[in-house]
Amino acid sequence: MQHWIELNMTPGIGPRVAAKLLERFGSAERVLCALRAELEPMKLPPETIESIIKREKREAAEVEIDKVRAAGGDVMIVDDGSYPALLREISDPPITLYVKGAWELCVGQPCVAIVGSRRCSTYGVNTAQMLSRELASHGVTIVSGLARGIDAAAHRGAMEAGGRTVAVMGTGLDDIYPRDHEKLAAQILETGGALVTEFPLGTPPIPPNFPYRNRIISGLSLGTVLVEATERSGSLITARLAMEQNREVFAVPGNITSRTSFGTNYLIKGAGAKLVQQWQDIAQELPPEIAARILPPELGESDSSPDTPPEAEQREPANLSEHERAVWDLLSPDDQKHIDSLMLESKLTIAELTAALLGLEMRDAVRRLPGNSYVKKL
């Protein structure tokens, strides 16, 4: 293991260079023992060759292993039997994976990635949570990137269903980014999920890291679902990588006037992505043995058929009071409404409205957003 970590820490050696070196020498140990005359034809930067010849990262690799394990993590290497088979299939798999949490349980299940815009709409958050929740409740592990917006909604949807989720990081295991997702990362671990990264401890969140992270998100997954993306969204990179890796790509259609719908609508229109309305649309495209296991046997004969519009699942909760029903009818899962608008439209007093909203929140039927706004919860 130490040789692999040492090679991964060597400056100038990224995934593609590592793949070339391993193809030439066969193992990390043989790369690190190579002669200068053997390394120079590989067209490596001079400083990289010097680092290998002098074994500059040997001691750092020894310390790294101890620190990772002291923090409750572990390191997997690409030729290890516990390394994810799907990820090993890509052209440039990370030679080391730093992991924390119930990793073996997570990758023992079929994985689907759900990604999208950081600056997303209420519609996007609700859709990501709904898809994630349904897939996770049927035994699918949800993979995403721990970012704000759609990624966070995907992780939370899986946890709400009692399922598992994997967060792929663009930093070291000891540097949660964004900072305000430290609690989310802790919840992922507490609920049987996992954190994973290819980057050594102490790696900061610099922009070049995140495209590398994206290939792991798609590489771990049988398919990637895009929920909202602007024209230059990083999640479009994940979708492109999934296509290059010969994995399924799905997209949720959006409002044609919305900036965050450009990426998803483009993928459906011009790149062959499969349109998604419900979780069954995704499940049906997974390998037959997995689809047969997670799809209901009566699919196509019941209200859960993919031909049933999503609105059919927004059933009114049972035993609503008159005031709760009035508020429920005014709310939508896509457009938030401020409490002042609800009071005007419902004609309830503030006390009656507050009580009705509290009752609906306790039934998990509505969600309160920042600024005293509310939406139906799918």
N, C-alpha and C positions, 0 to 999 in steps of 0.2 A: 504493500500500500504506500509506503513512504516514497518509493521511486515515482509513483504516479502523481502524488501530491507535489513532489519536488519539480517534476516536469511541468505540471499545471501552473506552478508559481514562477516558472522561469520567464523573464521578460521577453516579449516578442513571440511567444508561442500561444497562439489562439487555437480554436478548434480545427480550422482548416490546416494550419501548419502542423499541429499535433497529428492529424490524420495522415499527412504525407510522411512524417517521421516514422510513425508506427508501421506504415506500409513498407517503408524501406528497411527498418531495423527489427520490427517484430514485437518489441516490448519497450516499456519505459526504461527499464534497467539497461537494456542494450543501447538505447539512445544516449543515456547519461554516461555510458562507458565508451562512446564512440570517439574515434580519433579526429583531430582537426581536419585531416585530409579527407575523412569520410563525411564530415559535416559541411565543408565549404561548397561542394557541388549541389547541396540542397538550397543554395541561395538564401541562407539565413542572414539576418543583420549581424554585423561583426560583434555587437555587444551580446547578442543571444549566444553565439558560438563561444565567446569568452566565458559567459555564465555557466554553460554546460561543461566546458573543459575544466573550469575551476570548481565545479560543484558548489556554486555560491549559495544555493538554496537548500543544501542538505540539512543544516541545523534548523533552519526555519521550518522545514517540513516536519522534523521531529517534534518541535514545539507545537506546531499546528495540530497534529494528531491529539496531543495531550489536552490542548485548549478546547478542541471541538468536543471531545468526550467529557471533559469536565463540565461543559455547558449543556450536557444531555443530548448531544448530537452524535452523528457518525458519518463516515465517508465511504461511499461505494465507488468502485473503479470499473471501468468499462468492460474488463474481462472477468468480472465477478459474476457468479451465478445469480446473485440477488439484484443485479442491474436490470432495469426495465427492458424487456425484450423489444417492445415497440420503439423505444428511444434509440436502442442500439441499431435499428434498421436505417436511421437517417444517414445522410452522407457525411455529416460532421458531428457525431454525438460527443457530448462533453466527456473528457477522459476521467473526470472525477465529479461526483455529485455529493455535496454536503447535505445531509438530511437530518430533520428533527421531527419526532412524532411517530405515529403509527404507520410508517412508510409501507411495510409489507402488506398490511391490510388494505391500504389505499390502492396500491398497484395490483393487488390480487383481484380487483373488480374491474369491469370495463370503465374506461375513462372518456369523458367528453369535455372539451374546453368550451367555456363561455366567456367571451371578451367583448369589449366595446369602449365607447367614448368615456373619458373622465368627466367631461361636462355634458352630462346626459339629461334627458327629460324625465318627468315622472312616468311617462309611458315606458321609457326604456328601463327604468329601475323596476317597475312592476313586472314587465315582461321577463327580464332576466331572473328575477326572484321566482316567478311562476315556473319557468322552464327548469330552472335549477332545482326547485323544490320537488317538482314532479319526477324528474329524472333520478334525483337522489333517493326519493322514496321507493323507486323501483330498482335500487341496487347499483346505480351508476355513480362513480366518483366524479365530482366536478373539479376541473382544473382551471385555474385563472391566475392572474398576475398580481393580486394584492393591491392594485391601484384603486384610486377613488372612482366613484361612478359605477359603471356596469360590473367591473371586476368585483368590487366589494359586495354589490347586490347578489352576484352569483354565489360567492362564498356564503353569504348569510342565508340565501334560499336553501342551500344544501344542509346547513346546520339546523334550520327551522324544521326540516323534514326528518331530522335525526340521522341524516346521511353523513358521508365523508367528503371532504374537500381538500385539495392540494393547492397551496399557494407557491408559485414559482417566483423567486425573488431576483432582482437585478443588483443585489448587494450581497455582502457576506451575511451569514446567519445571525451575526451579532449586531446588525444594523438594519432595523426594521424601517422601511420606507414605503409610504410617507409616515412621518413620526406619529401622526394621529391614528395610525392603524396598529399601534402596538397592542391595544386591547383586542382588536379583531384577530391579530396573529395568535394571541394567547387563547382566544376562544376556539380557534381552529384546532389548536393542540389539545385543548380540554375536551373537545368533542370527538376525538379520535382521528383527526386529520393530520396533515403534515406540512412542513415548510421544506423547500428544496431550492438549492442554488448551485451553480458551478463555480462561484467565486469564493476565493479564500476569505477567512475572517478579516475584518477591517476594511473590506472593499467598499468604498463610498458609492452613493447613487449617481454616478456620472452618466450622461446621456448615451454614450456608445454601448453601455452594458445592456440596455433594454431590448434592442433588436436581437442580441444573443439570447437573452431570456426568452424571447418570443418563440424561437425555434424549439425550445424545450417544452413550452406550453403545448404547441401543436404536435411535437414529437411524442409526447406521452399519451396522446389522445387518438381515439379512433376517428373522431371528427371534431371540427371547430365550428362553433356557432357565433356569428357576429350579431350583436344587438346594438345598433346605432354606431355610426362612425362618420366623422367629417371627411372631407376630400383628402386630407393629409394625416389622417388618424394613424397612430402606431398599430392599432388593431388590424388595419388592412395589411400590414406586414405579416402579422400572424396568419391571416387568411391566405396570403400568397405563399408563405412557407408551407402551410398545410397542403396546398395544391401541389407544390414541388415535392412534398413527401408522399404524394399519392394517397392522401387522407381525404375523407369527406369534408366538404365545406357547406355550411348552412348560413342563411341570413334571414333576419326578421325584417319584413318590409316596413317602411315608415312613410310619414307624411311627405309628399313630394316638395313641399315648400320649406321643409326643415333642413338646416345645414347638417344635422346629425343623421339624416337619412340618406345622404349622398352615397356613402360607402356601401351601405347594405343594399340599396336599390341598384347601384352599379353592379355589384356582385351577382345579383339575381338576373339583371338584364343582359350583362355582357360577359360575365366570367363563369357562368354555369353553376353558380351556387344554388342549392336547393332552398326553395321558399319554406319558411317555417311559420306555422300558426299555432301549433300545439306540440307538446313533447313527443307525441306519437310520430310526428313527421320526421323527427330525428331518429327515434328508435327503429323505425322501419328500414332505415338505410344502414344500420349497423350489421355486422356479420350475421348470417341467418341463425346460427346457434345462440347468439346473444339476444337477437331480436325476439326469437321464439320464447326465450326465458323471461323477458321483461314485459312483453306486450300482453295485454289481457286476451284470453282465448276468444272472447266474444267480440273482438275488435271488428268494427264495420257493421255490427248489429245493434249497437247500443248508443246511448247519448255520448259516450266517450270516443266515438269515431272521429278521425281527423277531419271528416267533412262537416262536423258540427262546429259552428262558429264559436270562438272563445267566449262570447258573451253568454252562452248557454251555461257556462260553469259558474257564472256570477249569481248563484242562487241566493235568494233572500234568507238570512238566518232565521231560524225558527223562533217563535214566541216573542216577536218584537212588540214593544209598546207602540201606541199610536204616534208618539213623538219620535221614537227611534225609526219607525217606518218612514215618516215624513222626511227625516234627514237622509236616510239610506237612499230614498228615491231621487234625492237631489245630487248625490255624489256619483262620480265616475272614477274608474281606475286610471284614466289617462290624463284628466285635467283636474288640478287641485283647485279647491275653493276655500277662500278665506272665511273665517268665522263670521265676519260682518256680512258677507254675501249670503251665507247660510241663514243668518238671522232674518235678513230682509225677505228672502225667498220662502222660508218656512213659516214666517209670521209668528215664530215662537219667541217667548221672552228669553233673555240671556240665561236665566236660571234653568229654564226648560231645555234650551238648546245645549247648554253645558252638560246637563244630566244625560241627555240623549246621546251626545258624543262620547261621554264616558262609558255609557252602557255598550255602545258599539265597539269602542276600543277594548273593553273587557271581553267581548265576544271574539276579538281578533278579526273584526269585520271591516274596520277602517284603520287607516294609519295617519298619525299626526305628523306633519312636516314642520320644519322651522318656519317661524313667522305666523303661527296659529292658522295654518292651512291644513286641509284634510283631503284624502282620497280614499276610494274603496280599495280594499285589499283583495287581490286575486287569490 
